Amino acid sequence: MWIITERILAACQEIARYYLNQGVTYPGAWYLVGCLRRRRGDSTGAERAYSRAIHEADRSKNRIMFKVRQQWQFELERTLHEAGRPRVDDPIFACRALPAPASRVPGAARRVAPGSYRARWSFRGLRITGFLDPRYTTGRKIRLSLNGTLLRELSVAKAPLIPPYFQITIQRPAIASFPPSSQLVLESADGKTLLCQGCSVTHLHVPHGTGGAGRRLPEIDKKGFLIMADVDLAKRQAEFLEIYRAARETFAREFGKPLFLLYGTLLGFYRSGDFIPGDDDFDVGYVSACTTAREVKLEAMQIVVRLVAAGFIVSFNRNGRLFRLRLPGMLPSSHLDVHSVWFERDATWIHPQARLACSEGDFLPTGEGIFRGVPADVPRVPEAFLGAYYGDGWQIPDPSYSTTAKHIPNAVLRNLAQAFVTPVDFANMQREIERRIALEGAHGRLISMGGYSLYPLSDYEQNCDW
């Protein structure tokens, strides 16, 4: 009876994983067919199904395609690689994440495990997704360790109709610094081991890994990226400010809008006039005159086209959120995250996932300060935004802070999603940019990170951030 229950639970968790990361779409049905055929050893059938999924994705108007297309492309090429018909080079194809048979836990003992997880290879690296038993209430943190050394603590989140869950993708650059062979263990806050297919240890094989005896394991941040060395971080932060100086001047000149600091960038500037220690991104925002999410999107699309015409490289992420901004010649990781701020239904709306009890008077007219020698705009009452977003303890530094476990009402998410662009919107912007290039010699570029081909990897990494 326990075996049947365990199998049903595993199947339900598999569906929940797919729902969380892929959504429900017609092309997604072909992707699932490909997965089933690949699992059964039918590489030809899997190839056809994956190819059909990608074909349908390219014709889709659904923005979820930005999020899933590259994973589908990865699965297609990995299938061809395993069938002895490789078309591309990818070191991830040789990697393995296998439950260690020697660590298998007897059936009776499995019932007291606090939860379970899966470790699978994706186009971005090693994706770890797991669920806690809903009855388990001792702590909401998961410790992820490699060869007995703590790599990262993960926050546990909640979503409707599924158990408490956690997930992280350890990104490709971090994976490349792993040892060629290592043991992965996940534990609850009170030291109880989570299981992967009934085993307490997962054995990782990373043939291209450069780690080894005598070398420190990599330190990873909450997004699964390597924590940067101080010299690299200083270079990136200097590039942030170079981009910001140019973008701030352009926003004032072209749009008559101040481009002000937001989120962690504003928090660090408010506290110390500098970056939060270790901060490797840069958030800014502008106030939209529009009062609905759809109007905000249309305005942002027009702003993007004009920024590309002015010579900036503009991209948007796999959710379709406009937009990221960088200068030619810089790596994709050196960019500003630009956020639209608008006022609707007596609240302030900002991505990511924020509906706040602030007013327009908390943002405008902006104030001004000096950020490492660069003039910077800040909201009129920064305390109002920071308190509304981060909560009462926002003035106290918390290196482990993460918004992952925040509960966002579905109604808020649905309204914010109206400001995301779709593949059709991208095509419309691209056509307008091409028209301007022909007429005016515009020399910037618009990049859809989710729509960009994953292969060759060298070209992808030159143009897109992981």
Order of alpha helices (4+ residues) and beta strands (2+ residues): alpha-alpha-alpha-alpha-beta-alpha-beta-beta-beta-beta-beta-beta-alpha-beta-beta-alpha-beta-alpha-beta-alpha-beta-beta-beta-beta-beta-beta-beta-alpha-alpha-alpha-beta-alpha
